[in-house]
């Protein structure tokens, strides 16, 4: 993560995997002096009102700035700000819980953080481990955050802390107003960027004949777009573009499906465009922009109660809801998030928060002898399109989530958690209470009614060492 990069270099390891010995490497290192992204505290914050206010201030200051890490158990030299003394502290589960609960009650909006325990190697089983606590705080897209009642939460006073070099100060009223204005502007810019990516997908789409266009129109359409909160900057020259071509042509548009590689990669006004099965009804198209934002469109197969969807010309057929598999949808979203996030991180160097939007639209229904067309209603199903997983048909659905773009690059819990949130929000619009094939804890689910579907997704998860839970027929996700 970009806001932990300096600390990762100093530790010689990922801060989320650091040990107590790694933390001790910071001692007497001039490069490890307190700064905008790094702070030290010899002991944990005190319990009580004032201690909670100080805790909220220290952590909120990072969220309102460029992000950073507060390390508990190290003391800096007051003149040089270089850490010079280590005092490993007890690391009970209650310490982590107290910090999270304090942030929940003393910050608005609530500040997110991750707390890693860098434990001593000689910890004894059954005893409270000792070591150092790393409180990692990303820059927040919801900033500015306020501390509610710095000295007494009952007074209701809002203060907005920010990092100032190696210290903390409070924002002036004009800075707070400007921060809120900037927040609104950033959201408007992200909304516009999502729309631009969708428009680019439409512009770059190529269907080579009217007959194939009609066949393509009988597919459901899933569009996913990703916009980093902080734009990246993709290198652009002949050598770089050749490297991009090689990278994208080796990527799969669907995990576990070796035949789904991109055929063409071409320059475009915004960056470059990639196509799989160009001109066919199976065409997958992806657009990759210079700033790390990107989008991809997938055609998805649907079917009616009478079997695969054909060009029905009777009014009853046009009114009938068509079915789309939640398994296919889940596999596609898993694939797309990996594809889009790798562009943002690996090519454009974007890190931190990002906005992801998904839009699902039914196939086009066109009445005989009519030029008007509208999406047909969709119904989500599980298994092989025979077991209902949702209760309501809808012509389209859309969902948007925020997450950290670098967490999506590698297969893991964070990727599946993002998929679960996106599938849950999307599924609600079709009457589906929760995601069928994922859990909020970041695991895939195998439904015993159809244990081999979606097979490609399970095979991919097995290769990547991901958690796959078993769920018996009739068992809800919360029971599993």
Secondary structure, 3 states (H helix, E strand, C coil): CHHHHHHHHHHCCCHHHCCHHHHHCCCCCHHHCCECCEEEECCCCCCCHHHHHHHHHHHHHHHCCCCEEEEECEEECCCCCCEEEECCEECCHHHHHHHHHHHHHHEECCCCCEEEEEECCCCCCCCCCEEEEEEEECCCCCCCCEEECCCCHHHCCEECEEEECCEEEECCHHHHHHHHHHHHHHHHHHHHHHHHHHHHHHHHCCECCHHHHHHHCCCEEEEEEEEECCCCCCCCCHHHHHHHHHHHHCCECCCCCCCCECCEEEEECCEEEEEECCECCCCEEEEEECCCCEEEEEEECCEECCEECCCCCCHHHHHCCEEEEHHHHHHHHHHHHHHHHHHHHHHCCCCCEEEEEEEEECCEEECCCCCCEEECCEEEEECCCCEECCCCCECEEEEEEEEEHHHHCCCCHHHHHHHHHHHHHHHHCCCCCCCCCECCCCCEEEEHHHCCCCHHHHHHHHHHCCCEEEECCCCCCCCC
